[in-house]
Structures are given as structure tokens and as C-alpha cells.
Amino acid sequence: PLISGCGTFTFLSSAIAAVSGLLMGYELGLISGALLQMSSILTLSCKEQEVVVSSLLFGALFASLTGGFLIDRFGRRLAIIIASFLLVVGSLILLPYESYEILIVGRIAIGISISLSSIATCVYIAEIAPQHRRGLLVSLNELMIVIGILFAYISNYAFASISHGWKYMFGLVIPLGALQAVAMYFLPPSPRFLVMKNNDEAARKVLERLRETSDATKELTVIKSSLKDEHQYSFLDLFRSKNNMRARMLVGLTLVFFVQTTGQPNILFYASTVLKSVGFQSNEAASLASTGVGVVKVVSTVPATFFVDQVGSKTFLCVGSSVMAISLVTMGLVNRNLHVNFTKVCRSQSPEDFSLQRPGNFTVTNGSLKDLFAIMASTERLLFDVQSPDVAKTGELNRTALAGGKSTTGSHMESGEVPVVLKWLSLASLLVYVAAFSIGLGPMSWLVLSEIFPGGIRGRAMALTSSMNWGINLLISLTFLTVTELIGLSWVCFIYTIMSLASLAFVIMFIPETKGCSLEQISMELAKRKSVRTPLCRVSQRREKLVPVELAKREKEQLY
């Protein structure tokens, strides 16, 4: 086996399903570079650019509201196949035409696709994985997402100066999406889904293939007994107190709330703006921010993925949240000492104040929302400098003028104003913050979500938390610039710090430690808890001693 305790076939199936993550990361990271070219070819106004970016999110929101039923009704595997197919269709729609309307239709299709596949993939992998390797396999998806984002930056950079480069950027996913759809067709359905559909014989065969054993009766019996109790769930049961479903739903929604409100999407998106305002020159800031942050995300997601089953998701969540709080405080204090006039840097991103005319009626506008989900405006600046050196120079002069009128000589910024120590401290705290998110809330929240709901309703529960995720993402990204202009960057950092500390408290109080337990054990424990007010951590410490005994008892009863 490739990884001890996990069969090659199980690992391969998970890896193929996790290609969804790669495609999702790529599509999210792609738009910043592609928009630059498209906005010039299609002469998009700022409002239109906002619509292009949000169209993906509206597609994603729509899919997360409706996708859960699809996943529970037709199966996890089929949902992933449909999603890959949609991605290919959406990308194909974009290629031949150059029109704003077609662009929106294509992006909506892609949004539906990445949202559906992200829910289905987490559920599928969680259900085929052996219990002591589930953390690793589910986190594989998050690892693929960050690798996808990094690929997107690289492709943005590679196709920047090629005419119609955006078509190549969008086109690159087509073969991969098609391949995934075909490969998924040959993979087995989730055994738990088969049991839900009363197809026990098929489920047993699938389990034997996945576990590489000749007899999977024992695991099948456990799955069946737990699904017998869960089969009767309706969607509304998620909000009732039966089996603590309401409490579990609240835990899921709160976790997702913290993923968004600790500021990751925004701080990353404005990384280059923030670094620029503390005195990095534009090229240096741009390359550091986009590729550097991309690399840090990948590098820090790796240990989280490989050690989650030994260390446990709860520990990673705690470490991640505390380190995030520390780095955010540092970032806030550094910015406070710098007295950066961030509002001006902000405004330089909005088209009224800042548009560079090029010959041939070509405007470059840095719209505020236009690529919020591309995570960073930095690539933009990078491309800018690649495309035309002299325009870039005027751009730089304009930008410095806007950023508080510092003059530029050649391309040196007067670094006398920003102490070197603070400059590097601000970069270091940003990178530490990104790394902390990538070991904690990034991968672990989705792992916990794929574990805490019972099988019969897992798809719908994940879909609901996912729609909350996209919704808050949209809201926060829309308000970031306005809020920053009102209260200043350092206060934004302090608010995010408070959120990180709140998430730490929440994790300690309410998130169960689930390492080494099967999905059935987790569900059984969570359903039995008498009162929502007893923190799960106490239960989980008692449970460590309890569960093996209790399961042994249950299995005996079933066998005889």
C-alpha cells in the first residue's frame, strides 16, 4: 500500500475524487489574471467586472442550496461526475465567443460545478476512507485546492503577454475535468450510499475492494446498524433536537462562519496592497505576495494533511486559531506604527480615482470586487509590468502619488520612511497567518463537517453549511474595502484577531476530537449526548475509554 493502513485502491479513489479540489482552486485563483485581458477585449465597466466575478459565487451558492439533495438522492460519485461534466461545458462555452453575457453563463456553470464537487468530494472520500486514515484522505482535497490556486497564479503569469491568453487559462481545465469524469465512472460508489439504497451485496463487494480483504462483513454490519437509525431523517430534522441534530448543525455553521470571518479571503486578496503600503516595491511585493503566499499555503497544508490522523483535527484547529490570533495582532500593531494611510491605497483600487488610459481606448481599472476570489490583486500588478514597461512606470507613479505622494526615483521607494524591521515583520506575520490558516481552519473544518453528520443526511447537511460558506464569503468580500476605509487596516486586523480567539474558544468547547473513530461511532456519540451545554471535549475524553468497549458490546449483540 502507498500509505500504511490504507489500501492502494482506496488511496487512488480518494486522489481521483480530490482532483475536484485541484479544479476548484484553479478556477478560484484564475479570474484575476484572466479578467485583466478580458476587461480590455470586452471593455468591461467596473460593475460588469464585479458581475463576472460574482457570477461564479452565485452559481456556487445556488448549487450548495440544491446540491445536497442530488448527493443524497443519486449518490456521491454521480454528483462528482456531473460536476466535472458541468465544468467542461462551462469552460467550453467560454472559449469560442467573446461576449459578456456568454462569459457570465460560463462562470455560473463553473460555479455550480465547483460547489457541487466540493461537497460531494468531501462526503465521498470520508465514506470510503478507513477510519484511522480518514483525516489524511479528506484533507487531500484541501491540499489539492491550494495546489490549484498556485497553478492558477502560474498560468496567469505564463499567459499574461499572449494574445487571447485567457482562453488558454480557461481551456486548461477541460482535459482534466473530462479525465476526472471518466475516471470517476470506473470507481466504486460509496459503500454507505449503497447501504442507504438497500444494496448490501454491492456494498460488501465495494468494501472488500477498498479494504483489500476477503471479508468485510463486520464493517458492513456496523454501517447497516447505524444507517437503520438514520435512514428516516428529513431535511427539517437538521433543525430539530432529535439526536442533537440542531446542535450538530449549529456547530457546523459556526465553524464555517469562523472560516470566513477570520479574514483569510480578504487579507490574502489585499496582500500586495498591504505589503505595498508598508514599503515593498511593486514588483517585489507582487511576486512575493502571489507566488509566495501560494507556496506557503501548499507547504503548510502538507503536514496538516499527513499528520491529522495522529494529532487529531481538534489539535490542529486550536494551534491554527491561536497562531492566527498572534500573527494578526502583530500585523495590526505593525500597521498601527506605520501610520499607513490605507484608505488612499484602497481608493487607488476603485475606478473613479484610478484608471490608466492606453492608446486605443483601453482602460485598466482595478475594480474593488473584480477578483476578490482570486485572493490576490498581486498577480495583476505582475502582469501589468510584464505587458508594457512604460505604462507600468506611469502606473507606478500614479499609484505612489495616490498612496500618499511619495516620489519614486527609478523604481526605488524611499524606504527611509518605513523601518526595514517593520517592513519584514509585516511580511513575516502575513505569511505566518496564511500558514496558520492552512494547517487549521483551512483543511480541518471540512474534515470535521464531513464527520459530524449522520450518513442519511450528510449530503444535505454539508450543502447547507457550504451555502453559508459561499454566502458569508460574498458578504465579507463585498464589505472589506468599505470597512477598511472607515476604521483603518490595523483595526481590521484587530477585529480578525478577536474572531480568531473566538474560534479558538469555540473549538475547545464544542468540537469533538474524532481521530481514530469510525463515522458510525462519531454519530452514535453525538446523538447520545444529553445536553448541548456539556462541551464535547469532556465527552470526547470520556469517550476515548468508552467507545471501544461499547462498540465491542454492540458488535457482539449483532453477531449473536
Salt bridges, closest charged atoms under 4 A:
GLU27 OE1 - ARG107 NH1 3.08
GLU50 OE1 - LYS47 NZ 2.65
ASP72 OD1 - ARG76 NH1 3.15
ASP72 OD2 - ARG460 NE 2.78
GLU98 OE2 - HIS164 ND1 3.18
GLU98 OE2 - LYS167 NZ 3.71
GLU127 OE1 - ARG76 NE 2.77
GLU127 OE2 - ARG458 NH1 2.52
ASP200 OD2 - LYS224 NZ 3.07
GLU201 OE2 - ARG204 NH2 2.69
GLU208 OE2 - ARG204 NH1 2.84
GLU219 OE1 - ARG211 NE 2.96
ASP237 OD1 - ARG240 NH1 2.59
ASP237 OD2 - LYS242 NZ 3.78
ASP309 OD2 - ARG133 NH1 3.68
GLU380 OE2 - LYS370 NZ 3.74
GLU451 OE2 - ARG134 NE 2.94
GLU485 OE1 - ARG347 NH2 3.52
GLU520 OE2 - ARG192 NE 2.84
GLU525 OE2 - LYS528 NZ 3.60
GLU550 OE2 - LYS528 NZ 2.73
